[in-house]
């Protein structure tokens, strides 16, 4: 997902200000979602390891 976020972030320099503004909003939300998913996966992995022990 991170490569997609990087590609989308590249559109911040778009010549059309409407597109650049939309990308700014979407990019911020996407970064938050990626961070949330990383934390969720980390918690799931930790829980799985505890159950295995």
C-alpha positions as CSV (number, residue, x, y, z in Angstrom):
1,X,0.0,0.0,0.0
2,X,2.9,2.4,0.7
3,X,4.0,2.4,-3.0
4,X,0.5,3.5,-4.0
5,X,0.6,6.3,-1.3
6,X,3.9,7.5,-2.7
7,X,2.5,7.6,-6.3
8,X,-0.6,9.4,-5.1
9,X,1.6,11.9,-3.2
10,X,3.4,12.6,-6.5
11,X,0.2,14.2,-7.8
12,X,0.5,17.0,-5.2
13,X,2.4,18.9,-7.8
14,X,-0.3,18.5,-10.4
15,X,-1.0,21.5,-12.6
16,X,-4.7,21.4,-11.9
17,X,-5.3,22.9,-8.4
18,X,-8.5,21.0,-7.9
19,X,-6.6,17.7,-8.4
20,X,-3.8,18.8,-6.1
21,X,-6.2,19.8,-3.4
22,X,-8.1,16.4,-3.7
23,X,-4.8,14.5,-3.6
24,X,-3.8,16.4,-0.4
25,X,-6.9,15.2,1.3
26,X,-6.8,11.7,0.1
27,X,-3.0,11.3,0.7
28,X,-3.4,12.4,4.4
29,X,-6.2,9.9,4.9
30,X,-4.3,7.2,3.2
31,X,-1.2,7.7,5.4
32,X,-3.4,7.5,8.5
33,X,-5.0,4.3,7.2
34,X,-1.6,2.7,6.5
35,X,-0.4,3.6,10.0
36,X,-3.5,2.1,11.5
37,X,-3.2,-1.1,9.5
38,X,0.5,-1.4,10.5
39,X,-0.5,-1.2,14.2
40,X,-3.3,-3.6,13.7
41,X,-1.1,-6.2,12.0
42,X,1.5,-5.8,14.7
43,X,-1.1,-6.4,17.5
44,X,-2.4,-9.4,15.6
45,X,1.1,-10.8,15.3
46,X,1.8,-10.3,19.0
47,X,-1.5,-12.0,19.9
48,X,-0.8,-14.9,17.6
49,X,2.7,-15.3,19.1
50,X,1.3,-15.3,22.6
51,X,-1.2,-18.0,21.8
52,X,1.5,-20.1,20.2
53,X,3.6,-20.0,23.3
